[in-house]
Amino acid sequence: MARFTSRVVIDADGTPMAGAVGKIYNIDDTTNSTPLAIFDVGGSPFSSNNLIADGDGVTPEFNTPGNLIVVKWVSGTVQLMMLAWDQVPFGGEAGQILTKVSTDDYDYAWEDPMGVPPGGTTGQTLVKTDNTDFNTRWASASSTASSVKSFGAIGDGVADDTAAIQAALNAGGAVYFPMGEYKVSATLRVELDGMSLIGEGSGNRKGASQPGTGVRILAAAGFVGASILRVQRAADDRPLTHIHISDLSVEGNNVAGAIDGIVFRASQSTIHHVSIWQCTGNGLRVRGYVSPNWDTYDDMFHNLLIGECTLAGAYLDNNGADTHWSHCVFLGNQDNFALVGGSSVQVTGCHFYDSSRYNIFFNGAGSRSKFSNCKIEGAAQHGVVIDSTNGGYSDIQFIGNGFSSVDQSVATNTWDLVIIQGPSATGITRTAFIGNTFNSKGGFTVKPRFGINLSTAAAQGTVIVGNSFGSASSWGSAPINNASTSVTLPLIRDNANAPDMVLPIVLSTSTTLNTDHAMGHPVEVNSATPVTITFPPNAQPGFAKGNVVTITQTGAGQVTFAAGSGVTLRTPRSLTTRAQWSTVRARQTATNTWILEGDLT
């Protein structure tokens, strides 16, 4: 059916033709031999196919059968072309769609849709299953991802959904988890680049007092596999790339077997708004590759909640490097955060608490890592452990964090908020604690032993500046313990409620000074025989105006001061200390010029 609107008919002079009578012909009827059947808007035929203009020369609306686009009104020698405004064809059946019949303009017809699958429920939409032509399926309108329920998953916490979810993962692309509890009996494998796993909310742990389900992937009793979810290429030859997991939870269900929640071997990927609970292994294990060398670089982890796992909450394994963590919560794991093989870890705004051992454990890795604006509290043992037993590292920074009480059950005062420990021969260098707060929570009867404990010479060049420590009553022993005797001594200055600590650099043989000796640590020369101390030129090793060195003769051997090449030493006396316990202060006042003052002969 085609509908034609009202028109004003005019003669050759442009005058409206009041009451004119005309007939309607197909535009292709060049001889005007066969008038078309025409009907009024109510469906009644016009008498003798005549279309009559009113007193103003206006024709009424009319319809014609078929799918006509243009017709003509003919009245004597006057013709008027008329355009249809509704060309929807007659007929059609429920479920058919309007399609092009040919390439001709306005050539439409009702046709059965091609490739539409049966089934579907109210509110679902038709989406592509894969890149094959016409391969479509019904999916929830809230997502264009492949719903695991389209592959047969039930999500009732009873049925085994392993095979159905794995089929969805094998299809690649985006995989959608509608709300529900998906019980699995074996490892789910993500093996293709560029995949996304999207849920409808992470929910709480199973058995919690507020157990909001959201999307929960639950390990079934008798689970088979080393992890619940494994993000790893089938070839296991390099990290996957651009993997994104969000808005779901992984529940270990305390199933026996040291089962990890998620093993993540991917680069430039993200996990966010994900909860991992009650795994008998690690919650989240980030792993790169050693041979050939592939780091898991530029991964981002945001708003994770990982708790009550038998081993680590987050475990950075071999080459798990260059990861970024923000606003995550780690609680009740053995070690909430363990760095065993990763480095360059950036952690911001996270909360670590109530670990059954350490909150943060540097166990042979973690160089160039920074923790800022985090809350680190309530470990059963040390809050942060930086240990050199399995290797040394450098450039670890803690800036603007809040440290508070260890959660000791026995009043032994054996645990610290931070400890640097391990073999002295392996260095932990340039570790910095700046602008943090250290305290014991009110109501805790057992105090941390130390806020920061530099327990061995492994602590080299540690900087502890501008922190705030609780009052003396907050500590079982003291705010800071400085037991480091390394050549590169710690710098401990300007901390609230903690005195500056200045250990001496001890020399026993003739020495040319270097910049370590001008860092504010007094130099003690302990020798039974005479010793010479040489001041080098600025070019080597780089002294500058304003440097100060304080030197004390603590042994029987006198100390003689010598000028290096191009250096001038100025003093009104000699350049030799007078006796044991004599102290001399040297100030550099210009390039290669020093003034010596003190107990000289």
Buried (B, 14 or more C-beta within 10 A) or exposed (E): BBBBEEBEBBBEEEEBBEEBEBBBBBEEBEEEEEBBEBBEEEEEEBEEBEBEBBEEBBBBEBBBEEBBBBBBBBBEEBEBEBEBEEBEBEEEEEEEEEEEEEEEEEBBBBEEEEEBEEEEEEEBBEBBBEEEEEEBBBBBEBBBBBBBBBBEBBBEBEBBBBEBBBBBBEBBBBBBBBBBBBBBBBBBBBBBBEBBBBBBBBBBBBEEEEEEBBBBBBBBEEBEBBBBBBBBBEEEEBBBEEBBBBBBBBBBBBBEEEBBBBBBBBBBBBBBBBBBBBBBBBBBBBBBBEEEEBBBBBBBBBBBBBBBBBBBBBBBBBBBBBBBBBBBBBBBBBBBBBBBBBBBBBBBEBBBBBBBBBBBBBBBBBBBBBBBBBBBBBBBBBBBBBBBEBBBBBBBBBBBBBBBBBBBEEEEBBBBBBBBBBBBEBBBBBBBBBBBBBBBBEEBEBBBBBBBBBBBBBBBBBBBBBBBBBEEEBBBBBBBBBBBBBEBBBBBBEBEBBEEBBBBBBBBEBBBBBEBBBBEBBBBBBBEEBBBBBBBBBEEEEBEEEBEBBBBBBBEBBBBBEBBEEBEBEBEEEBBBBEEEBBBBBBBEEBBBBBBBBBBE
